Structures are given as C-alpha cells and as structure tokens.
C-alpha cells in the first residue's frame, strides 16, 4: 500500500468518525465555543446599529477618496521598522510549548474531569487557543508556524529517515483547505466539542493523525495548501503589526502587510478568504435566538442537516456575491483587467473584516473565562468545585460594535491602498472600489445585525 493511499484511507476514517460523532450525539444548544463566558447581545435597537455601522463605512470611503497621493499611501503600506532575526532559543522553546500544549489537551480531555468548565484541555482549546491565540495572531504577531505542534511532530517523523516530498496535484490547489475549514466549523457547531471533553479528544486525535500524516507525505505543501488551521493563521498574521520573515522581524501599521501583497490571489485562495469571512459570521449566527427558531420551525429535519445547508449555502452566496462585485468593478473601472484578477487582488482586504468580527465575538469570551482557565490550570486533576467566571457588563457590547466597524474601516483602507497599485490615475482606482464598498456596507449591516440579535441563554457565543 502506498503512502498516498494510506493517507487517503486515514482521511476517510477521520471523516467517518466525525460523521458518527455528529449523528450519535445531540446537537449543542449553541456553537461549540460557548462555555458560558461570552458577550451579551448589544443593548441597542438593531436598526440603529445597522444604519450607523453601514453609514460609518460609507463615510470612511468618502474620506479615503481624498487621499490619493503616493506619499501618504506609501507611508501606510511600505513604512516599517526592521529588526534582526529573533533568538533561535525562543523558537525552540515555542516548539516545545506547542507540543506540550497538544499533549496536555489530549491527556486532560481523555482522562480529566468530564465537566467542560473544569477540564483544562477544553479551556485550552477554546479560550486559550481558538480565541486568545488567534487574537494574538492578528493583533500582535503570527507565531503559529513556530508553535504549530503538528509541524513539529511531522518534522520529527521525517527526520527519522530520508523522504522525498510527494507533489500535490496542481488541479487540487487549495480547495481542500476550503472544504476543511467549512467542515471543521460545521463540526464545531453541531457536535458537543465544548461540552464533552471525550468527544473533543477524539476529534483532536483524528485531526492530528491526518495532519501529521499529510505533512510527512507532502511536506510544507500540506500546511501551505491543505491544512485549514495553518492557512487561517497565515491570513490573520498578515494583519498584525509585527511581521516575521527570512530577513528578520519588522514593525509596520496594522494591515500594511495585506496592502503589500504583490500578487492577486488565485480563485481557490479567494474562496478560502471568503470561507473564513463566512464561518466567522456563521459561528455567531448559530448562537442567536433567530437561528434556533429556524431550527425549531423546520423540525423534524435534523439540526446538523440544516447547519450543513446553512454553512455551505452561505459560503456559496458570499462567494458568488464577491465575484459578481469584482465583475462589476471591471466595468466601473473601465479596465481590461479580468474580473478574476480583480477578485484576487482585493481579496486580502477581506481579512480585517473577519478579524474584526472574530474580536467582537471572542473578546468578552476570553475576558470572562480567563479566570476559569487560570484556576483549572493550577490544579488540572482536582479543580475546585466553584470555578470563577467574570460577568461581562452590558456596556461591553458597545465594544463589539466598535470592533466590527473598525475591521470594516481597515478593510476599506487596505482596498483603497491596493487599488492605486494596480489602476492608473486617480479616478480609476476609486471607481474600481464602488461595488466593493456597496458589498462591504451590506456585509457590515448584516454582521452588526447578528451582533445585535438576542442569543440563546442571553449570551452571544
């Protein structure tokens, strides 16, 4: 049996296991990240939230239209302070921390307390990693290439003997990561990954087996094109003010690295950015009363089936709308550049939107559950009966709105900067942005609507 066939069988086994988990368990009340420390819905009329948010984004485009000189745009995109290479010892320590964290998650979820809030592995995954570490990635610096325990483990396996990397089929591209991202978020939504530590352990082990096996066979190409987690962190890392490269470490304006991307994304990469944008919204949508009312209305259709249709259908809708906007931009800019190129060129500007919504979705989550994580981490085998959780005040909901709007504002500015790099003159770059501004305003309104919705149990996931 060849290595590729073994990898295929392993992937089929992992997928079948995931389906069994979904079918054999009851759907969670809210999405898997909801451990009880999340933000409350915004105490403001949603029509006011939607109108003001969309208006701010529209006004920001009008203001940015006055900035058309190369000096100002160049100061944002290209001005940075460069430093030397980081100390190698730091990288080694981070690799050890990553592997130790994975071992701690697997061990505690398999053998630790069965109550999620008292299990350090559950808290590490959802509070420490998916919420906190992701926020660190786009707010400060992307450390995932170093911390990634699966990359470290694959490197150790590969170092045992001489191996030649197999080539991923060119026609496959990065589409597996798109399917993987949608599948992971769907699995998070429909299965009790945050309520049942044992279920989380099985999923982590299955994901680890597939990822390490894939990286052993295909090398770095696996993390570049297939692994959805690595691709998410890579995109979010481009938003961070601190950038790591072979030349060292540099500091620039947040989002400047997105503006500096010198190529247009291919269609599969555009699809992944759109998928990231959609799943971030969907992760919050499923916790709302409106979505749960929909699940009740279509009963006895299983919730996992409705969520599957929702996550796939929403992604397709987002992708089609974005590609249509790119085709319209080709006409408004009166250019011979193809619509596919325009879609790929402006795709990096979508990343701040996803990050802004992620921050709005998880900032209060981290604040509320950080005391629980610290308390349980100090005594993971015998956590106290009463685990502290901070109550998030209502005014924190205003920060949710601010984070969403700021993400959209930065998106408008990145798109504005990139438009002047590909279109000549001053009017043509502005005209190329018209369709995207309309789409951004509509998305701002819809995402703020989600934030303002009442949520199951009174909290936003």
N, C-alpha and C positions, 0 to 999 in steps of 0.2 A: 504493500500500500504506500503510495507517495505521500510526501508531506502535505501537498496541497489538498489531496483527498482526505487526509486525516483532519486537516483544518476545517474542511467543509463539513465533515461528519460532526466535529466538535461544535461548529456553529449551529447546525441543525439541532443537535442535542440541547444546546443552551436555549435556543428559541422555543423548542418544545417544552422545556422545563418552565420557561416564562409563561407560556400559554396555560400550562397546568396550574401554575400559581394563581393566575387570574381567574380561571374557571372554577378552581377549587376553593377559593376564598371569597368572602363577602366584600363588596366594594367599600372602600373607606368613605366616611361621611364627607370629608373634604380631601384635597390632594395630599400626597404623602408627606409633604413638608410640614403639615400643620400639627405641631406638637403642643400648641396652646400658648405660644408667646408672640403671636403675630400682631400686626396692626389692626386697629378697629377701622370700620368704614368711615369715610370722611363725613363729618357732621355739617354738610352744606348741601343745598339743593343741587342735584346733579346737572340740571340745565344751566345753572350759573357756572358750575365747574367746567362744563364742556364748552360753553360760549367763551369764557375768559381764557381758557387754555388755548383754544383754536385761534382766538384773536391775538394772543401774545405771539404765537408762532408766525402768524401772518404779518404782524407788525415788525417782527425781527427780520423777516426777509426784506421788507421795505427799507429798513435801516441799513441792512447789509448791502443793499443795492447802491448805496452811496459810496461804498468802499470798493474801488476798482483799481487802485494803483498797486503796482507790483511791489513797492517797498513795504506797504502795510501787510499785504497778503503773504509776502515772503517772510516777514517777521514772525508771523504765526506758524507757517509751515516749516521753515528751514532754520530758524534761530534756535540754537541749543548749546548747552554746555557739555563738553566731553570730558570724561574721566578715564582712568586706566582700567585694566582688567581687574575684576574682583578677586579676592584671595581664594585660591583653589581649595583651601581647607574649608571655607564656607560652603562650597558646593558639595564637598564630601559629607559634611555634617547634614546638609539638607537632604541628600540622598538617603542617608541612614534614617533621618526623621520620617521621610516618606514611607520607606519600607516598614519601619516600626509602627507608624500610624495604621498601615494596612493590616499588619498582624494584630494590632490592638482591636481594630474594628471587627475582624473575623473572629478572634478569640472571645471578645466580650459579647458579640451578638449570638455566638453559638452556645456559650457556657455561662454568660452573665445573667442578671435579672431579666425576667420576662416582661416587666413593665417598661415601656419605651422611655419614659421620662427618667427612669432610674438606670438606664443602660448607657454606659459611656460610648459604646460603639454607635448607637443610634444618634446620639447627640453630636458625636464627632462628624458623622457623615452629613447630617442636615444642617446643623448650626455651625460647626467649625469649618467644614469643607465647602459644601454646596452654597452656603450663604456667606460665611465670613471670608473664606479664602478666595472665593470668586470676587467679592467686593474689593479685597486687597489687590486682585489682579488688574482691575480696570481703574482703581483709584490711585495705586502706587506703582506696582511693577509686576510683570508676569514671571513668577518663579516656577511655574508648573513644569517646564522642560527639565528642570533640575530635580524637583521634588517628586515628580511622577514615579510612583513605585513600580508600575508595570514596565516602564522603560528600563529602570534599574535591574529588575528581575530578568527581563529579556536579554539585557547585556551580559548578565552573569551566565545565563544558559548558553548564549552564543560564544562566550569566551572559553567554554569547555573544549570546543573543537572548532576546526576551520569550516566556515559555512559561506556559501555564495548566495546572495540575496536573489530570490525569485522576483521577477518583474510582474507588477500588477498589470492586467490587461488595460491597454490605453483607453479602450472604449468604456471601461467601467468608470474611469475618472474618480471624482469624489462623491458620486451618488451613494455609495454605501454609508458614508457618514451622515448624509441627509436622512436616509431611512433609519439609521441607528439613533439619531437624535430624536426623531419623531417617536420611534419605538420606545426609547428609554423614558421619555416624558409621559407617554401613554401608560407605560407600566407603572410609573410613579403615581399616576393619577388613580388608576383603577385597582391597585393592589395595596394592601396594608403595610407598605415598606417602613413606615414610621411608627406603626402601631404594633408590629410583630417583629421583634429582633431576629427570630429564627428565619423568617422569610427574607429579611434583608441580608442575612448571612448567605443564604443560598444564591441570591442574585449577585452579590459581590463576588462570591467564589466562581460562579458561572462567567461573569464578565471578566474576571481576572484570567481564567483559563483561556478564553477566546482571545483576549488582548495579548497576553504573553505569547501564546502560540502563533498568532498572526505576526507579531513583531519579530519572533525568532525566524520565521519563514521569509518575511518580506522586508525586514529591517526597518529603517526610518520611514520608508514609504507607507508603512501601516499607520504611523502617527500623523503623517502628512496628509493622507487621503482617506483613511478608513475610520480611525478612532474618533468618534464624535466628541468625546471629552477633551482630547488634546486640541481639536480644532476650535472648540468653544473658547478655551483659554487663550489660544493664539489670537483669535479675533479680539477678545476683550483686552488682551495685553497691548494691542496697538492703540488703545485709548489712553493708556497710562502715561503719566508724565515722565517716568523713568523707563528707558529702553535699554535692553541688553542685546549685544551683537558680538560678532567675532572681533570687532575693533575696540570693544570696551563698553562702558556704560555712559549714557548721555541723558541729559535732562532737558525737556522742552515743554511747551504748552500742552495741556491735556488735549488729545485728539490730533496733535500735529503729525504723529506717525501715520494716522489714517489719511491725512491730506497728502503725505509724501509717498504713498503707494504709487509706484511709477508704471503700473500696468493695469489693464482692465481685467476684472475677474471673468473667468470662463462661466458658462451657463450653470455648470454644476456647483461652482463656488458661490454664484449669485443665489442659487437655490438654497444653499446651506445658510447664508446670511438671512434670507427671508424666513427659513425654518426657525432659526434662532429667535428672530423677532416674534414669530407667531407663538412658539411654545412658551416664551416668557409671558405673553399675554394670556394664553390658554391656561397656564399654571395658576393664574389669579382668577380667571373666569370660572373655573370649576368649583371654586370655594364660595361663589355667590349664591344667594337665595334664588336668583333668576335662573341660573343653570340647574340647580337642584329641582326647581319647579318644572323645568323642561323634562328632566329625568322622570319625575312623577307622572307627567302628562302623557309620556309615550310608553309607560308601563303597559304590558309586561315585557317590552323589549329590554334586554339586559343592559345595565348601565355601561358595562365595558364596551358593548357594541356601539352605543350612542357616542361614547367618548372617542372611540376609534374613528367613527364617521366625522366627529367634530374636529379632531386634530388633523386628520388627513384633508378633509374638506376645507378647513380654514387655511391650511398651508397652501393648497392649490389656489384658493381665492386670492390670497395675498400675493402669490407668485404671478398669477395672471394679471392682477391689477398693476403690479410693479412693472411688468414687461410692457403692458399697454401704455403706461406712463412714459416709458423710455421711447416707444414708437411715436407717441405724440410729441415728445421733446425733440425728436429728429425733425419734425415738421415745424415746430415753433422756432427752433434754432436755425432752420433753413440750411441744413448741412448735409453733406454726402456721407457723413459718418453713419454707420449702421445702428439700428435700434439695439441690437445685441451688444455692440460696443458701449453704447451709452449706458445701458443697464449695468454692464460690468464696471464701467468707470465710476458710476455714482454709488455702487453697492457698499463701499466702505463707509459711506455717510450714514448707513442704516444702523451701524454698530452702536453709536451713542444712544439711540432710541431704546434699543434692547437693554443696554446697561442702565439707563435712567429708570426703566420700569423694574428691572431687577433690584435696583437700590431701593425704590419705593416699596417693592414687595417684601424685601427681606431686612431692611434696616431695623425696624422695630422688632422683627423676629429675632435678630441677633442680640439686640439690647435686652429683650425680655427673657431670653433663655440662656444668656451668658452666665448668670449666677448658677443656674442648674448644671451647666457643663462643668464649671469650675468645682462645684460641690461634689459632683459624682466622680470627677477625675481624681480628686484627692483620696477617695475610697471606693474604687470601682466595684469591688467584690461585695462590700457591705454598705451601700449608700444609706444615708439617713432616711427615716420614714417621711419626713416633711422636707421636700426639696424646694428651695426658694425660686420663685419666678417673679420678675418685675412686671408690674402693671403699667401698660403704656397709656399715657394720658391722651385725651381726645385731641389736644392741640397738635399732637404728633402727626395727625392725619394731614395737617397743612403741609408738613414736610414731604409727605407722599406726593402731593400735587406738585410741589416745587421740584422734586427730583425728576418726575415725569417731564415737566415742562423744560427743565434745564437740559435734559437729554435731547429733546427735540430741538432746542435752540442751538446746541452744539452741532447737531446733525445738519441744520440749515447752514451753519457757518462752514463746516467741512465741505459740504456740497458746493457752496459758493466759491470756496478756495479752489476746489478741484475743477470747477467749470472754466476758470481762467487759464488752467494749464492745458486745456485741450481745444478750446474755442478761441478764435482771434477776436480782437477788438474789445469793446466794452458792452455793446448791446447784445451780441450773440450769446455770450456766456449767461447773461441774465435771462434771456428768452429760453435758453435750454432748461432753466430751473423751474419755469412756470408749472408744468404738470406735476413735478415732484413736490412743489410747495402745496399744491392742492391735495395731493395724496397725503402729505405729512400732516396738514391741518385735519383732514378726515381721520387719520390714524390717531392724532392727538386727542381729538374729541372722543373717539371710541375707547381709547385706553383710559382716559380720565373717567369716562362713564363706568368702566369696570371698577376703577379705584373707588368711585363714589357709591357703588352698589352695596346694600346690606349683605352681610356674609353669614354663612351658616354658623350658628352659635354666637353671632355678634362680632366675630373677628375675621379679619382678612387673612387668607393663607399666605 
